[in-house]
């Protein structure tokens, strides 16, 4: 293919597009990307286009890396053309002409990187050199936008991804016009230090009333008071990575007992009988004996869970003791508990997971949120809603550096990709009408893995 698909085929609509008061003569629309420290303000006319203006990102490239990115794309086709193109249920149904048509219809409008106080352009280049297993030398494509509170913002403009020569008549002109408004957008936009989504947890308490899987009442205050630190592992019956770590969590629970600490599970979809039955079967298969809770009625309000599993660390008085762990990273749980016990609190550094010695890949916490290596010979993408029900008919894009596969989830919310091991990215391209699109780019290490995606209701 002509371009690196893992970069240019990131086509998901921003869902946080909000109208805000006029900031210039023309009314503007804002895209808030607080995790990356930016609120991009666009003149309203910017989106009044024949082609599609899509984007993704606004997240940390890898948890703890302190480098963030966002990308805005232009797709030279109408929304009807786009929806029609991605309406097929099987990747085998797509012709080479259709794939090439799509590739020839995408170009980058802007990409912005946020670098932390102790990060340099060399750190950014090193990150991509490791990710793509080849030297990444793009310093000449970066221009400084501004610096705020020690964070430096760079505009990335690579001619390779700003090529509209293959666009159909009319689209190339529109794309170039939007490209010419980049400075206008940046001048209207706000830049600030990235906002930690879990910063508000510091000093706050977790309080709830629920039952365990057997129906016995559980009060959180009494539960947490029993141990110095309670490791609350939030998982779901449909989550492959969650189920794979159950046996090791059982082993951890026995070791933590010697430190007056405990593992407690919370089955996020435990209000559904079928989910509970499936969870019981998994628990029995993996020898789980630690306490398993059903979700309290207000679980979505009291626990901000968007990645499964998510593990919280709660002190004896019910306060959050350390930053949560997003994803199934077994090797980090006990070191994090030790950090909590040391009294470092929410400022405690999150331990880095050890390298995967089988292939040299390092899975940084959050780097592959919702992704867990499996023992099979396929890549599996599981899509469920907030209730834990599988979502059928979701169009999934599975991309390597050289090609992109498309599939659709079946009645079990599963899309399977039979590819050779390698570094891939997964994007959700189309969802049923009742759901919001997930803008996340899921990066997969060079081992067969399961990807878990949760869709929010509109």
Buried (B, 14 or more C-beta within 10 A) or exposed (E): BEBBBBBBBBBBBBEEBEEEEEBEEEEBBBBBBBBBBBBBBBBEEBEEBEBBBBBBBBBBBBBBBBBBBBBBBBBBBBEEBBEEBBEBEEBEEBEEEBBEBBBBBBBBBBBBBBBBEEBEBEBBBEBBEBBBEEEBEBEEBBEEBEEBEEBBBBBBBBEBBBBBEBBEEEBBEBBBEBBEBBEBBBEBBBBBBBEBBBEEBBEEBBEBEBBBBEEEEBEBEEBBEEBBBBBBBBBBBBBBBBBBBBBBBBEBBEEBEEBEBBBBBBBBBBBBEEBBEBBBEBBEEBEBEBBBBBBBEEBEEBBEBBBBBBBBBBBBEBBBBBBBBBBBBBBBBBBBBBBBBEEEBBEBEBBBBEEBEEEEBEBBBBBBBBBBBBEEEEBBBBBBBBEBBBBBBBBBBBBBBEBBBBBBBBEEBBBBBEBEBBBBBBBBBBBEEEBEBBBBBBBBBBBBBBBBBBBBEE
